[in-house]
Amino acid sequence: MRLWIGVLGLVIGLGAGMAADTIPATGGNIELTPMAHAHVQIEFGGKVIHIDPSNLANFGAAKPADIVLVTDIHGDHMDPPSIDRLRKATTQYVAPQALADKFPGTTTIIANGETKTVDGISIQAVAAYNLTRGPAAGQLYHTKGRGNAYLLTLGGKRILFTGDTECTPEIKALTKIDVAFVTMNLPFTMSPGEAADCVKAFKPKVVYPYHYRQQGLEPADKNQQDFMAAMKGAVGIEVHPANFYPAPAAPGARGGRQGGRGQ
């Protein structure tokens, strides 16, 4: 039986509109809206959760956040102006230790391997890091222990956001994942083929490619297309393409690595 009851309203290509996918869950539906790059909006049980708010997003489609989760220190994940656009007086924040004291409200610091409950939502932090890739010999773009992937449990559904990572043993060891958002862009994370091999290892029911735009690679969804090709024939895993780059950033927009380059 297919996991979704909603119609996939996401069209590949710059300038296309975005719509939510609906996941039936205990206690009500989960609405997932791809916003931009690594930014996803989640709605469940009257709460709105944002992962890695991005200044590339269309904030006209965004709702004020009850919880904001940030995976890592780089500007395409930790963008204070974008977070400010989503916050309200009661917004809570979840982040790794490297981002302690960076938020304007109640903040839960969570380390790799920990599970904490925030505003009734179970959040597990999974190690996200590079195994081999870095700016120079002996260096890594993302060191172990600094950043988090997040595994959220909502209405009995397990939803994973990998953040910036290669296919680490901690990611590969995950089980019973209903939905996974998986990163791919070289040289910082994984190639589409590596991402496909990783997904085949932990076998989520549904996978979204995200964080896939790569500097110097056109069209913008080339990595997504290559990932879909690499996933052909995979049994029991639905691939849901989504437009995470709906429009160019506004002139003068800042907040880190622009255009979805990412680290």
Backbone as numpy.savetxt, mean C-alpha at the origin, in Angstrom:
# Nx Ny Nz CAx CAy CAz Cx Cy Cz
-15.84 -19.40 -5.03 -16.68 -18.21 -5.03 -15.80 -16.98 -5.03
-16.13 -16.00 -5.89 -15.33 -14.80 -5.97 -15.46 -13.98 -4.69
-14.39 -13.31 -4.34 -14.36 -12.52 -3.12 -15.18 -11.25 -3.23
-15.29 -10.71 -4.45 -15.88 -9.40 -4.62 -17.37 -9.47 -4.92
-18.12 -8.46 -4.44 -19.48 -8.29 -4.90 -19.62 -7.01 -5.71
-18.64 -6.13 -5.64 -18.67 -4.90 -6.40 -18.10 -5.10 -7.79
-18.36 -4.14 -8.66 -17.81 -4.15 -10.00 -16.50 -3.41 -9.96
-15.48 -3.95 -10.59 -14.19 -3.28 -10.61 -14.32 -1.99 -11.40
-14.21 -0.86 -10.70 -14.41 0.43 -11.33 -13.12 1.15 -11.59
-12.04 0.44 -11.71 -10.74 1.06 -11.85 -10.22 0.85 -13.26
-9.89 1.93 -13.92 -9.49 1.86 -15.31 -8.02 2.20 -15.40
-7.28 1.39 -16.12 -5.87 1.65 -16.28 -5.69 2.84 -17.21
-4.73 3.72 -16.87 -4.42 4.83 -17.75 -4.48 6.15 -17.02
-3.54 7.04 -17.32 -3.52 8.33 -16.66 -4.78 9.10 -16.98
-5.30 9.78 -15.97 -6.46 10.61 -16.14 -7.76 9.89 -15.86
-7.74 8.56 -15.66 -8.97 7.83 -15.41 -9.45 8.06 -13.99
-10.76 7.90 -13.78 -11.32 8.07 -12.46 -11.07 6.85 -11.60
-11.28 7.02 -10.29 -11.09 5.94 -9.35 -12.40 5.62 -8.67
-12.60 4.35 -8.36 -13.78 3.93 -7.62 -13.36 2.82 -6.67
-14.20 2.60 -5.68 -13.88 1.61 -4.66 -14.27 0.22 -5.12
-13.52 -0.77 -4.68 -13.94 -2.16 -4.75 -14.56 -2.53 -3.41
-15.52 -3.43 -3.45 -16.25 -3.83 -2.25 -15.95 -5.27 -1.90
-15.59 -5.49 -0.64 -15.33 -6.83 -0.12 -16.38 -7.15 0.94
-17.17 -8.19 0.75 -18.11 -8.57 1.81 -17.35 -9.10 3.01
-17.71 -8.65 4.19 -17.01 -9.05 5.42 -18.02 -9.13 6.56
-17.61 -9.79 7.64 -18.46 -9.87 8.81 -18.67 -8.48 9.39
-19.91 -8.11 9.56 -20.20 -6.79 10.13 -20.34 -5.69 9.11
-20.31 -6.04 7.81 -20.47 -5.03 6.78 -19.40 -5.13 5.72
-19.57 -4.37 4.66 -18.62 -4.40 3.55 -17.38 -3.57 3.85
-16.28 -3.98 3.23 -15.04 -3.20 3.22 -14.94 -2.53 1.86
-14.69 -1.23 1.85 -14.50 -0.48 0.61 -13.02 -0.12 0.48
-12.42 -0.52 -0.62 -11.01 -0.22 -0.89 -10.93 0.74 -2.08
-10.30 1.89 -1.87 -10.15 2.87 -2.95 -8.66 3.14 -3.18
-8.10 2.66 -4.29 -6.74 3.06 -4.64 -6.69 4.57 -4.91
-5.79 5.27 -4.25 -5.72 6.72 -4.37 -4.56 7.15 -5.27
-3.32 6.82 -4.88 -2.15 7.17 -5.69 -0.92 6.51 -5.11
-0.11 5.92 -5.99 1.19 5.36 -5.61 1.03 4.28 -4.54
1.33 4.57 -3.28 1.16 3.60 -2.19 -0.01 3.97 -1.29
-0.83 4.92 -1.72 -1.92 5.46 -0.91 -3.21 4.71 -1.22
-3.80 4.11 -0.19 -5.08 3.41 -0.31 -6.00 3.90 0.80
-7.26 4.14 0.45 -8.29 4.48 1.43 -9.15 3.26 1.70
-9.38 2.97 2.98 -10.16 1.81 3.40 -11.32 2.31 4.24
-12.51 1.79 3.97 -13.68 2.12 4.78 -14.32 0.83 5.29
-14.56 0.81 6.59 -15.19 -0.36 7.21 -15.77 0.04 8.56
-17.00 -0.39 8.80 -17.62 -0.18 10.10 -17.70 1.27 10.53
-17.88 2.15 9.56 -17.96 3.57 9.88 -16.63 4.26 10.06
-15.52 3.54 9.89 -14.19 4.11 10.04 -13.52 4.27 8.68
-12.66 5.27 8.58 -11.87 5.52 7.38 -10.40 5.43 7.74
-9.68 4.58 7.00 -8.26 4.34 7.23 -7.51 4.73 5.96
-6.42 5.45 6.10 -5.56 5.78 4.97 -4.17 5.19 5.18
-3.67 4.55 4.15 -2.29 4.03 4.15 -1.44 4.97 3.32
-0.33 5.46 3.86 0.66 6.26 3.13 0.05 7.35 2.26
-0.63 8.33 2.87 -1.23 9.41 2.07 -0.22 10.09 1.15
-0.66 10.32 -0.09 0.23 10.82 -1.14 -0.27 12.13 -1.72
0.64 13.04 -2.02 0.24 14.29 -2.66 -0.08 14.12 -4.14
0.04 12.91 -4.65 -0.39 12.61 -6.01 -1.87 12.28 -6.07
-2.51 12.13 -4.91 -3.90 11.68 -4.86 -4.87 12.81 -5.19
-6.05 12.42 -5.63 -7.17 13.33 -5.79 -7.88 13.43 -4.45
-7.62 14.50 -3.71 -8.17 14.60 -2.37 -9.66 14.93 -2.38
-10.20 15.24 -3.54 -11.64 15.39 -3.63 -12.37 14.08 -3.41
-11.67 12.97 -3.64 -12.27 11.65 -3.43 -11.91 11.06 -2.07
-11.13 11.80 -1.28 -10.67 11.29 0.02 -11.62 11.72 1.13
-11.71 10.87 2.15 -12.53 11.17 3.32 -11.61 11.39 4.52
-12.02 12.21 5.48 -11.19 12.43 6.68 -10.86 11.11 7.37
-9.65 11.03 7.88 -9.13 9.77 8.41 -9.44 9.59 9.89
-9.89 8.40 10.24 -9.91 7.97 11.64 -8.54 7.44 12.04
-7.89 6.73 11.08 -6.55 6.19 11.32 -5.70 6.44 10.08
-4.47 6.88 10.28 -3.48 6.99 9.20 -2.33 6.06 9.54
-1.99 5.17 8.61 -0.83 4.30 8.78 0.25 4.73 7.80
1.48 4.83 8.29 2.63 5.17 7.45 3.65 4.05 7.56
4.17 3.62 6.41 5.03 2.45 6.39 6.51 2.76 6.58
6.97 3.94 6.09 8.42 4.19 6.10 8.69 5.69 6.04
9.96 6.07 6.12 10.37 7.45 6.28 10.40 8.23 4.98
10.48 7.58 3.83 10.66 8.30 2.57 9.43 9.14 2.22
9.67 10.20 1.46 8.63 11.19 1.20 7.45 10.70 0.40
7.59 9.59 -0.33 6.43 9.07 -1.05 5.56 8.19 -0.15
5.95 8.05 1.12 5.15 7.33 2.12 4.79 8.24 3.30
5.77 9.00 3.75 5.56 9.94 4.86 5.54 11.35 4.28
4.34 11.87 4.03 4.18 13.20 3.44 3.29 14.04 4.35
3.87 14.83 5.26 3.07 15.57 6.24 1.97 16.45 5.65
2.21 17.18 4.53 1.10 17.99 4.00 -0.11 17.14 3.59
0.12 15.97 3.03 -0.99 15.10 2.65 -1.71 14.56 3.88
-0.95 14.22 4.90 -1.55 13.74 6.15 -2.41 14.85 6.76
-1.91 16.08 6.72 -2.67 17.20 7.27 -4.00 17.39 6.55
-4.04 17.09 5.27 -5.28 17.28 4.50 -6.34 16.25 4.88
-5.93 15.17 5.52 -6.86 14.10 5.88 -7.23 14.10 7.36
-6.50 14.84 8.17 -6.67 14.69 9.61 -7.88 15.46 10.12
-8.41 14.95 11.22 -9.43 15.63 12.00 -8.98 15.58 13.45
-9.76 16.14 14.34 -9.31 16.26 15.74 -9.02 14.91 16.38
-9.73 13.87 15.94 -9.62 12.55 16.58 -8.76 11.56 15.80
-8.13 11.98 14.72 -7.32 11.07 13.91 -6.20 10.45 14.75
-6.03 9.13 14.60 -4.92 8.42 15.23 -3.93 7.98 14.17
-2.68 7.77 14.59 -1.61 7.47 13.66 -0.89 6.20 14.08
-0.43 5.44 13.08 0.32 4.21 13.32 1.58 4.28 12.46
2.74 4.01 13.06 3.99 4.17 12.34 5.10 3.39 13.02
6.21 3.16 12.31 7.38 2.54 12.95 8.12 3.55 13.84
9.04 3.03 14.63 9.79 3.85 15.58 10.53 4.99 14.89
10.97 4.78 13.67 11.72 5.81 12.94 10.90 7.07 12.72
9.57 6.98 12.90 8.70 8.14 12.70 8.02 8.59 14.00
8.53 8.15 15.11 7.97 8.59 16.40 8.06 10.11 16.52
7.05 10.71 17.11 7.00 12.16 17.36 6.88 12.99 16.08
6.43 12.37 14.99 6.29 13.10 13.73 4.84 13.44 13.41
3.89 13.08 14.27 2.48 13.21 13.93 1.77 14.14 14.92
0.70 14.81 14.45 0.02 15.80 15.29 -1.13 15.24 16.11
-0.97 14.03 16.62 -2.04 13.42 17.39 -1.58 12.11 18.00
-2.53 11.38 18.59 -2.23 10.11 19.24 -1.57 9.16 18.26
-0.40 8.65 18.63 0.39 7.81 17.72 0.73 6.49 18.39
0.48 5.41 17.66 0.87 4.08 18.10 2.11 3.66 17.33
3.19 3.42 18.04 4.42 2.94 17.42 4.41 1.42 17.44
4.68 0.83 16.29 4.61 -0.62 16.17 5.85 -1.13 15.45
6.46 -2.15 16.01 7.69 -2.72 15.46 7.39 -3.98 14.67
8.33 -4.34 13.80 8.21 -5.58 13.04 7.84 -6.73 13.95
6.81 -7.48 13.59 6.40 -8.65 14.35 5.36 -8.39 15.40
5.11 -7.13 15.72 4.11 -6.79 16.73 2.71 -6.71 16.12
1.70 -6.99 16.94 0.31 -6.79 16.57 -0.33 -5.91 17.65
-0.97 -4.82 17.22 -1.64 -3.93 18.16 -3.04 -3.61 17.64
-3.92 -3.28 18.56 -5.29 -2.89 18.21 -5.41 -1.39 18.36
-5.83 -0.73 17.29 -5.98 0.71 17.27 -7.41 1.05 16.85
-8.14 1.70 17.71 -9.53 2.07 17.45 -10.34 0.86 16.99
-10.07 -0.28 17.62 -10.80 -1.51 17.33 -10.29 -2.30 16.14
-9.22 -1.81 15.47 -8.68 -2.47 14.28 -7.39 -3.20 14.64
-7.32 -4.49 14.31 -6.09 -5.26 14.55 -5.09 -4.98 13.43
-3.87 -4.56 13.84 -2.82 -4.19 12.89 -1.55 -4.94 13.25
-1.08 -5.74 12.32 0.18 -6.47 12.49 1.25 -5.81 11.63
2.41 -5.56 12.20 3.54 -5.02 11.45 4.43 -6.17 10.99
4.68 -6.22 9.70 5.51 -7.27 9.10 6.78 -6.60 8.56
7.91 -7.26 8.71 9.18 -6.69 8.27 9.17 -6.43 6.77
9.52 -5.19 6.38 9.61 -4.79 4.98 11.00 -4.18 4.77
11.79 -4.77 3.88 13.17 -4.31 3.73 13.77 -4.88 2.46
14.93 -4.35 2.08 15.68 -4.89 0.95 16.56 -6.04 1.40
16.65 -7.02 0.55 17.57 -8.13 0.77 18.93 -7.85 0.15
18.92 -7.23 -1.03 20.18 -7.03 -1.76 20.34 -5.64 -2.36
19.25 -4.92 -2.61 19.33 -3.70 -3.40 19.62 -2.48 -2.53
20.54 -1.66 -3.03 20.89 -0.44 -2.31 21.63 0.52 -3.20
21.92 1.71 -2.69 22.57 2.75 -3.50 24.05 2.49 -3.76
24.66 1.63 -2.95 26.08 1.32 -3.10 26.36 -0.01 -2.43
27.53 -0.57 -2.70 27.91 -1.84 -2.11 27.86 -1.76 -0.59
27.21 -2.74 0.02 27.11 -2.78 1.48 26.01 -1.91 2.05
25.22 -1.27 1.18 24.12 -0.41 1.64 22.80 -0.92 1.07
21.72 -0.65 1.78 20.38 -1.03 1.33 19.49 0.20 1.31
18.57 0.24 0.35 17.60 1.33 0.32 16.70 1.30 1.56
16.33 0.10 1.97 15.41 -0.07 3.11 16.02 -1.12 4.03
16.43 -0.70 5.21 17.09 -1.61 6.13 16.06 -2.34 6.98
16.40 -3.55 7.39 15.49 -4.36 8.19 15.23 -3.69 9.53
13.96 -3.62 9.91 13.57 -3.06 11.18 13.11 -1.62 11.13
13.41 -0.93 10.03 13.01 0.48 9.96 11.57 0.65 9.48
11.18 -0.04 8.41 9.86 0.11 7.84 8.95 -1.06 8.16
7.66 -0.83 7.97 6.65 -1.87 8.21 5.83 -2.14 6.95
5.57 -3.41 6.69 4.36 -3.78 5.96 3.26 -3.89 7.00
2.01 -3.72 6.58 0.90 -3.80 7.53 -0.12 -4.84 7.09
-0.52 -5.67 8.05 -1.57 -6.65 7.84 -2.73 -6.29 8.74
-3.82 -5.84 8.11 -5.01 -5.41 8.85 -6.05 -6.52 8.82
-6.72 -6.73 9.94 -7.85 -7.65 10.01 -9.11 -6.84 10.21
-10.00 -6.91 9.22 -11.25 -6.14 9.22 -12.40 -7.09 8.90
-13.33 -7.25 9.81 -14.47 -8.11 9.54 -14.09 -9.51 9.13
-13.01 -10.02 9.70 -12.56 -11.38 9.39 -11.71 -11.48 8.14
-11.47 -10.39 7.43 -10.64 -10.38 6.23 -9.25 -9.86 6.56
-8.24 -10.50 5.99 -6.84 -10.13 6.22 -6.32 -9.41 4.97
-5.94 -8.14 5.16 -5.56 -7.28 4.04 -4.13 -6.79 4.27
-3.26 -7.07 3.31 -1.83 -6.78 3.43 -1.43 -5.61 2.53
-0.61 -4.72 3.09 0.03 -3.65 2.34 1.53 -3.82 2.53
2.25 -4.17 1.47 3.65 -4.58 1.66 4.58 -3.42 1.93
4.20 -2.18 1.55 5.17 -1.11 1.67 6.37 -1.40 0.80
7.49 -0.73 1.09 8.70 -0.89 0.29 9.48 -2.11 0.77
9.56 -3.11 -0.09 10.22 -4.35 0.33 10.61 -5.19 -0.88
11.58 -6.04 -0.69 11.77 -7.17 -1.58 10.98 -8.34 -0.97
11.09 -9.50 -1.58 10.31 -10.64 -1.10 11.02 -11.29 0.08
10.79 -10.73 1.24 11.48 -11.18 2.44 10.88 -12.49 2.95
11.62 -13.21 3.77 11.06 -14.43 4.36 9.79 -14.15 5.17
9.74 -12.97 5.81 8.56 -12.64 6.61 7.31 -12.46 5.74
7.48 -11.89 4.56 6.36 -11.74 3.62 5.95 -13.10 3.07
6.93 -13.88 2.66 6.64 -15.19 2.06 5.97 -16.14 3.04
6.21 -15.94 4.32 5.65 -16.85 5.34 4.21 -16.56 5.69
3.66 -15.45 5.20 2.28 -15.09 5.53 1.30 -16.09 4.94
0.20 -16.31 5.64 -0.82 -17.25 5.18 -2.21 -16.61 5.32
-3.15 -17.20 4.62 -4.56 -16.83 4.72 -4.78 -15.33 4.48
-4.12 -14.81 3.46 -4.28 -13.41 3.09 -5.43 -13.30 2.08
-6.38 -12.46 2.39 -7.51 -12.27 1.48 -7.18 -11.30 0.36
-6.53 -10.20 0.69 -6.18 -9.19 -0.30 -4.76 -8.71 0.01
-3.94 -8.57 -1.05 -2.58 -8.08 -0.88 -2.33 -6.95 -1.88
-1.77 -5.85 -1.39 -1.26 -4.78 -2.23 0.25 -4.93 -2.25
0.81 -5.17 -3.44 2.21 -5.58 -3.55 2.99 -4.58 -4.42
4.11 -4.14 -3.88 4.93 -3.12 -4.52 5.84 -3.70 -5.60
6.16 -2.85 -6.59 7.12 -3.23 -7.63 7.64 -1.98 -8.32
8.90 -1.67 -8.17 9.58 -0.65 -8.98 11.07 -0.72 -8.69
11.82 -0.95 -9.74 13.28 -1.01 -9.60 13.86 0.40 -9.68
15.00 0.62 -9.01 15.81 -0.36 -8.29 15.44 -0.53 -6.82
14.34 0.09 -6.37 14.11 0.22 -4.94 13.43 -0.98 -4.29
12.56 -1.68 -5.04 11.81 -2.78 -4.43 11.97 -4.05 -5.28
10.90 -4.49 -5.93 10.95 -5.71 -6.73 10.64 -5.42 -8.20
11.13 -6.29 -9.07 10.69 -6.28 -10.46 9.30 -6.92 -10.51
8.56 -6.72 -11.59 7.26 -7.39 -11.71 7.36 -8.92 -11.61
8.40 -9.49 -12.20 8.57 -10.94 -12.12 8.85 -11.41 -10.70
9.69 -10.67 -9.98 9.96 -11.01 -8.58 8.70 -10.87 -7.73
7.95 -9.81 -7.99 6.70 -9.62 -7.25 5.73 -10.76 -7.52
5.65 -11.21 -8.77 4.76 -12.32 -9.10 5.20 -13.60 -8.39
6.50 -13.87 -8.37 6.99 -15.06 -7.68 6.67 -14.98 -6.18
6.79 -13.78 -5.62 6.50 -13.60 -4.20 5.02 -13.88 -3.91
4.14 -13.31 -4.75 2.71 -13.52 -4.59 2.36 -15.00 -4.70
2.97 -15.69 -5.64 2.70 -17.13 -5.79 3.16 -17.91 -4.57
4.11 -17.35 -3.81 4.60 -18.04 -2.61 3.63 -17.92 -1.45
3.03 -16.73 -1.24 2.15 -16.59 -0.07 0.66 -16.65 -0.42
0.34 -16.65 -1.71 -0.98 -17.02 -2.23 -2.16 -16.24 -1.63
-2.18 -14.93 -1.81 -3.40 -14.20 -1.42 -4.54 -14.55 -2.37
-5.77 -14.36 -1.92 -6.90 -14.61 -2.82 -6.97 -13.58 -3.94
-6.64 -12.34 -3.59 -6.67 -11.23 -4.55 -5.40 -10.41 -4.36
-4.81 -9.96 -5.47 -3.63 -9.11 -5.39 -3.83 -7.87 -6.25
-3.45 -6.73 -5.69 -3.37 -5.47 -6.42 -1.89 -5.12 -6.59
-1.42 -4.90 -7.80 -0.12 -4.24 -7.95 -0.27 -2.78 -7.51
0.68 -2.27 -6.76 0.69 -0.84 -6.42 2.13 -0.36 -6.31
2.31 0.97 -6.13 3.67 1.51 -6.03 4.48 1.01 -7.23
3.88 1.08 -8.43 4.48 0.41 -9.58 5.08 1.33 -10.63
4.88 2.64 -10.49 5.47 3.51 -11.50 6.97 3.62 -11.28
7.71 3.52 -12.37 9.17 3.45 -12.29 9.77 4.56 -13.14
10.70 5.27 -12.58 11.33 6.38 -13.28 11.94 5.92 -14.59
11.62 6.62 -15.68 12.17 6.29 -16.99 11.47 5.17 -17.71
10.42 4.61 -17.12 9.70 3.49 -17.73 8.31 3.95 -18.13
7.98 3.80 -19.40 6.67 4.20 -19.91 6.04 3.02 -20.65
4.68 2.95 -20.65 3.75 3.84 -19.96 3.81 3.68 -18.45
3.05 4.50 -17.75 3.12 4.52 -16.29 2.78 3.18 -15.68
1.93 2.41 -16.35 1.51 1.12 -15.79 2.27 -0.06 -16.41
3.46 0.20 -16.98 4.22 -0.88 -17.62 4.54 -2.00 -16.63
4.97 -1.65 -15.42 5.24 -2.70 -14.42 3.98 -3.49 -14.09
2.85 -2.80 -14.00 1.60 -3.50 -13.73 1.26 -4.48 -14.86
1.43 -4.04 -16.09 1.18 -4.92 -17.23 2.08 -6.15 -17.18
3.36 -5.94 -16.89 4.32 -7.05 -16.84 3.99 -8.00 -15.68
3.54 -7.45 -14.57 3.13 -8.28 -13.44 1.94 -9.15 -13.82
0.96 -8.57 -14.47 -0.21 -9.33 -14.89 0.18 -10.46 -15.83
1.11 -10.19 -16.73 1.57 -11.23 -17.64 2.28 -12.35 -16.87
3.08 -11.97 -15.88 3.80 -12.97 -15.08 2.87 -13.80 -14.21
1.68 -13.27 -13.91 0.71 -13.99 -13.06 -0.24 -14.89 -13.87
-0.15 -14.84 -15.17 -1.05 -15.67 -15.98 -0.84 -17.15 -15.63
-1.93 -17.84 -15.44 -1.86 -19.25 -15.11 -1.78 -19.54 -13.63
-1.61 -18.50 -12.80 -1.58 -18.72 -11.35 -2.97 -19.14 -10.88
-3.06 -20.24 -10.17 -4.35 -20.80 -9.75 -4.74 -20.24 -8.40
-5.99 -19.78 -8.31 -6.53 -19.36 -7.02 -6.17 -17.95 -6.60
-5.56 -17.17 -7.50 -5.19 -15.78 -7.18 -5.77 -14.87 -8.25
-6.62 -13.94 -7.85 -7.16 -12.95 -8.78 -6.26 -11.72 -8.79
-5.92 -11.25 -9.97 -5.14 -10.03 -10.11 -6.08 -8.89 -10.47
-6.07 -7.84 -9.65 -6.92 -6.68 -9.90 -6.06 -5.48 -10.26
-5.97 -5.12 -11.52 -5.24 -3.91 -11.90 -5.98 -2.68 -11.41
-5.23 -1.65 -11.07 -5.82 -0.40 -10.61 -4.97 0.77 -11.07
-5.60 1.90 -11.29 -4.90 3.10 -11.72 -4.44 3.89 -10.50
-3.19 3.70 -10.12 -2.65 4.43 -8.98 -2.00 5.75 -9.37
-2.09 6.12 -10.65 -1.50 7.37 -11.12 -2.53 8.10 -11.98
-3.60 8.62 -11.34 -4.75 9.12 -12.08 -4.52 10.43 -12.81
-3.55 11.21 -12.38 -3.30 12.50 -13.03 -1.94 12.99 -12.59
-1.30 13.83 -13.40 -0.01 14.39 -12.97 -0.17 15.21 -11.71
0.89 15.27 -10.91 0.88 16.11 -9.72 0.72 17.56 -10.11
0.09 18.35 -9.27 -0.08 19.77 -9.53 1.29 20.44 -9.62
1.42 21.47 -10.47 2.70 22.17 -10.57 3.19 22.64 -9.21
4.44 22.37 -8.93 5.02 22.80 -7.67 4.73 21.89 -6.50
3.97 20.80 -6.72 3.67 19.89 -5.61 4.95 19.26 -5.11
5.01 19.09 -3.78 6.20 18.52 -3.18 5.79 17.45 -2.19
6.78 16.85 -1.52 6.46 15.86 -0.50 7.24 14.60 -0.70
8.38 14.69 -1.39 9.19 13.49 -1.54 9.42 13.17 -2.98
9.58 11.90 -3.27 9.92 11.44 -4.60 8.67 11.44 -5.46
8.62 12.30 -6.45 7.40 12.53 -7.20 7.25 11.55 -8.34
6.04 11.59 -8.92 5.77 10.78 -10.09 5.77 9.29 -9.81
5.69 8.90 -8.56 5.62 7.48 -8.24 6.95 6.78 -8.27
8.04 7.52 -8.32 9.34 6.87 -8.34 9.52 6.04 -7.08
9.42 6.69 -5.97 9.42 5.98 -4.69 10.75 5.41 -4.28
10.83 5.11 -3.03 11.87 4.27 -2.46 11.23 3.43 -1.40
